[in-house]
Amino acid sequence: MKGKPARWIESWIRFGFLMKGFVYILLGILAVQAALTYRQQAQDTQGVLRAIAHQPLGNLLLIIVAVGLAGYSFGRLIQAVLYPESDGKSLKHWVKRAGCGMSSLAYGALAYSAVEIIQGVKEESEQTQFWTAKVLSWPFGQWLVGGVGIGVLGIGITFFYRTLKADFRQRLKLGTMNTQQRTVVVAIGRAGYLARGIIFAIIGGYAMQAAHAFDADKVRSSEGALVTIKQQPYGPGLLSLVAVGLIAYGVHMGLQARYRQIELP
């Protein structure tokens, strides 16, 4: 893929990183507000989209966000199908491709949710519990939910690993930065992945509990994970730290939009 089409697609993917960062910065800001306000509930990414819709020119903003998230989803799909950034055929290679595919589906669904909100489609309450209950009713559904829980927990552990190793540096054009800038960029990325790792670990743990107890009410979304953090001893302080981490992750996505090395096949 060469020439103007490639440049256009690369720009769209970079815009997707920027919009993903925008969503996570808002998610972190709302989490900070929830930590500092006794009665305010934490939000998940769906809640962020609904909050955007309630702002002046909210539908226009949602259209922009939806287009960006679709671009991010498309970029992850390219990685999943073709994986141009790696020539390896190891198990690690295929696990990365599977992760890219899951990410593509997740953010494609989020972009679709933004479109639904624009169209005024009513959101079903407690969606996570609804679908978990549905899966639990299937043959071997308990094993499926448990497997998903283990997978989500595994994603959380992967984020902890990325926090320690800062392997995201390999895909950033760090050579264009000075030493101080590189240090700040890596610190921001580590804080972001740590926050996401904590949330995914909590979600995975709840999903495993739901499977073990055969009780869909035990499963939690990212919103539930943030609520769980707030309910702990020193919860508001802990939630504030995680919220700052989510904002850092949003900033990290913005830096990815600017400095990421994007290879198209």
N, C-alpha and C positions, 0 to 999 in steps of 0.2 A: 504493500500500500504506500504510494508515494505521491508527492505533489500537494496541491491544494486540498483535496479530500482528507488526506492524512492530517494536515494542519488544522482543518476545521474540526475533525473528530478529537484531536488532542486538546484543542481549546474547550470543547464541550466537556471532556472528561475533567480538565482542570477546573472548569466552572462547577462541576459536580462536587469536587473536593471542597470548594469554597462554600457551597450551599450546605453540604454535610456539616462543615465547621460551624456555619451560622446556626443550624439546628441545635448542635451540642452546646454552643455558647448560651443560647436561650434556655436550654434544658438546665444548664448549670446555674444560670441566674434565677430561674424559678425554684431550683433546689435550695439556693441560698435564702430566698424569701421564705420558703417552707421551714427552713432551719431556724430563722429568726422570728417567725410568726407562729404562735401556738396552734391556731386553728387552721392555718393554711396547709393544704395537702400538696405533697410532691407530685410532679407530673412525669409522664413518660413521653416518648417522641410523638405519640398521637396527641397527647395533651398540648405539646408545643405547637403542633399544626393548628389545633383548635384555637389556641391563644393568638396565633398569627391572624387567623380568620376574623377575630373580634377587633382587630386594629383598623384604623383608617386605611382605606385601600387594601384591606386584608386579602380580598380575593386576587388582586393583582400580585401581591407579595407571594401568595400561595402558588400561583401559576409559575412565578419565577423559581420558587423553591422546588416545585414539582419537576420542572424542566432540568434543573440542576441535579436533583436526585436521580432522575432518569439517566443523565449523563454519567453519574458515578456508577450506577447499576450496570450501564453498558460497558464501562471500563473494566469492571470486575468480571463481567461475562467474557470479555476478550481474554482476560487472564485465565479464566476457568477453562475455556475451550481450547485456546492456542498456547497460553502461557509463554509469551515471547521473551519474558525476562529470565527464563531458565531452559537449559538444554538437557537437564537431568531426567532420568526415568526411575529414580529411587522412590521408596515409599513416602519419604518426606515430600518429594515433588508432587505426588498424587494427593497427599493430604492437603498441601497448599492449594492445589487446583480445586479440591472439594470445598475448602474454606472460601475461596473466591466465588464459587458457585452459590454457596449459601448466602454470602454477603450480597451478591447480585440479586438474588430472590428477595432478601429482606428489604433492601433499599428500593427495589422495583415496587414492592408491595407498599412501601411508605410513600413513594411518589403517587401510586394509585390512590392511596388513602387521602392525599392532598386533593386530588381531583374529585374524589367523592365528597369531601367537605365543601369544595367549591360548588358542587351540584346540589348541596343540601341534603345528601343522604344521611339518614339518622344512624349514628353509631350505636352498635349494640353494647350494652353495659356488660362489664365483666367478661369480655371476649375471651380472655385467656382461659378462664375457668370453663367457659362454655365448650371450647374446642377440646380442652383436656378431658372433660366428661365424655365427650363424643368418642374420643380415641380410646378411653378406658372401657367403653362399651364394646369395642371390637374384640375379636379373638386375638389373644396375645397383646391386647392393648396396654395392659399393665407393664409388660416388658418394653413396649414401644416408648411409653412415657418415661420409664426408668432409663432407657437408652438415650432419649433426648436429654434427660437431666444430666447423665454422665457426659454427653457430648458438650452441653453448655458449660458444665463445670470444667471440662477440658479446655474450652475456649478461654475461660477465666484464667486457668493455669498458664495457657499460652501467653496471655497478656502479661502475667507476672514475669514470665520468662523474657518477654520483650522489654519489660521495665528494666530488668537486670542487664540484659545484653545490648539493649538499644540497637537491635539489628536493623531498625528502620533507617539508620544512617546510610546503609548501603544504597538506598534508592533516592537519596537526596543529593543535590549538587552542592555539597559542603565546601568544595574547592572555591566557590565564589564568595565565601564568607571568611572573615577574620577569626582568630582563635576565640575571642570573647563571644562573638555571634554564634559560633558553633556550639560553645558551651551552653548558652542560653537555649538554643534550639533543641539540643539533646535533653536538657532538663525539662523543658516544656513537654516534649514527647513522652518522657518517662512518667511524669506526673499524670498525663492523660491516660496512658495505658494502665497505670496502677489503679486509677479510679474505675476504669471500665472492667478491669480484672476483678475488683471487689464486687461490682454489681453482677457480673456474669456468674461468679462463684455462688453468690446468694441465690440467684434465680435457679441455677442448676441444683443447688441443695434442696430448695423447695420442691422442684419437679421430682426429685428422687423420693422425697417424703410423700408427695402425692401418689406416686406409683406404689410405694410400700404400704401406705394406708388405704389405697384404692379410694382416694378422696380428692376430687378435683378442686375443692375449696382451698386446699393447701398450696396450690401452685400460685406463683406470683409473677407479675411482669416487672419491668425495670422500676415502675412506679412503686410497686409493692416492696422491691428491694430497698428503695430510698426510704420508704416508710419504716421498714424494719430497722434500718440504721438509726433513724430518728428516735425509735423506741428504746434503744439501748442506753445504759448508763452513759452520761455525757453525750447523749445522742445528738442534740443540736450542734455541738462542737464537731463531732465526727461527721455529721451530714454536711456541715459547712466545708470541711476539708475535702470530702468527696466531691462536693459541688465545685469547689475551686479546681479540682482535678478534671471534672467534666468541661469546665471552661478552658482549661489548658489543652484538653483534647481537641476542642473546637479550634483553638488557635493553631494547634499542630496540623489540623486538616487544612487550615488556611495556608500554612507554610508548605504543606504538600502541594497545594494548588500552584504555588509559585516555584518551588525548588525541586519537585519530584522529577526523576528521570522516567519519562513515559516512552516505552518502546512499542510501536505498532507493527504488526506482521506485514 
